[in-house]
Structures are given as C-alpha cells and as structure tokens.
Amino acid sequence: MSRSFRHTRIFPITTARSEKQDKRFANRRFRHAWKQGQEVTDPREVSDEWTFAKDGKKYWHDAPRQAMRK
C-alpha cells in the first residue's frame, strides 16, 4: 500500500488529467521534422510546451489528507 498515497505535496495547476496526448503530438512533430531532413535534436525545437494542457506544478504545503490520496 505504499503507492496509494502521494509522498510529495506537489500538484499540477490544471483541471487536465494528463499530458499524454500533448506529448504524443510533440513527438509526432519531431519525428516528421526528422524524416524531412531538418536539423532537429530535441522535440522542444518543433513544439511549444507552453501550449500543453497542464500549466506547471506547485508545492501545496498544507495539503489535506484527502488530496494526498491517489
């Protein structure tokens, strides 16, 4: 049961559940640019992470026990 609770009080600043879809699109753009022969070495060169669904994370010092459950 060690994984049923969060161990750190860091929470995302969003209502989005995940960034999986955004990461998929970013990697698709990266692979497409690579196949076209562009000199790209990082997916961040072809996609803007500021447009992703989540807007960062924040430490919540007084997080209630209910928020710490997964």
Secondary structure as UniProt FT lines:
FT   TURN            2..3
FT   STRAND          10..12
FT   HELIX           20..35
FT   TURN            36..37
FT   HELIX           43..45
FT   HELIX           49..51
FT   STRAND          57..59
FT   TURN            61..62
FT   TURN            65..68
//
